[in-house]
Amino acid sequence: MEIIVRLKTEENARRLINFASKQNCDIDISLDHYTVDAKSVMGVFSLDISKCLKVTFHCSGTDNLNCTKEDIDFIKNIAVGLGTH
């Protein structure tokens, strides 16, 4: 699953990193031809968080996203669209 997000603030970037770190699946963040691990503080902050970023969830049938209502509300707040896949 892919979503397009705009983080806008360092706080939102930290929240996305914390969310990704709680998950059992791999999550990548892409900007242009750069892709980083969403669980990596250095990786995420190496991207221009003011631009639209593609977040890709690599979850298999046994991987479930661990989402609280607060997580879902946060993702809805930063999401600007769905990816192409």
N, C-alpha and C positions, 0 to 999 in steps of 0.2 A: 504494500500500500504506500502511496506517496501523497504528501500534502505540501502545499506551498505556504510558507510562513514569512512574516516580517517581524523580527524580534524587536527592533527599534531601540531597546535599552539593554544595558549590561545586566540588569536584574532579570529581565526576561530570558536572556541567554543563560544565566545561572539556573533559572528555574527549568529550562529545557534540558540542561545538562543533568540536573538532579532527577528529573523525570526519566530520562534515558538510562541513567545509572541504576534505577530500580527495576529495569526490564530484563527479562531472560533472553530476549532476542537482540540481534544487532540492529543498530539504527545509525544511518549515515546522514550527513548534511552536505549538500552540494551547492556550489555557486560557480557558474560557468564550468570550467573543466577541473575545478578543485573539489575533492570529496574528502571529508574528514569524519572520524568517529564521533558521534553525538555525545559520547561519554567522556570525551577528551576536552578538558578545559582549554589547553593550549590550541588544540585543533579548532574548536568553535570560535575562540577569540582571534584566530588568524584570519577569519573570514570577515567581510564587511557586513556586519549585522544590520546595517541600515537598509540593505537591499533585500529583495525577495529571495528566499532560500528554499531549496527542495529538501524535504525530510523524507527519507525512505526507510520504511520498517521492513526488515527481513525476518519475518516470523514464519515458522513452519507450523504444521498442524498441532504440535505439542507445545508450542510457545504461545502463551497468552499474555496480552498486555495487562499490566497491573495498574489499573487506573482508579483513582478516587474521583469523587464528584469534582473536587477542586482541580485535579489534573485535567479533567474533561473541559471544565470551564476555561482553564488557562489555554488549552489547545484551541478551543473555539475562538478565544480572544485574539490569538496571534495568527490564526489561519486566514489566508486570503484566497485560497482556492485548492482544488484537488490537482494532483499530478496527472501525468499522461498514462501511467500504467496502473 
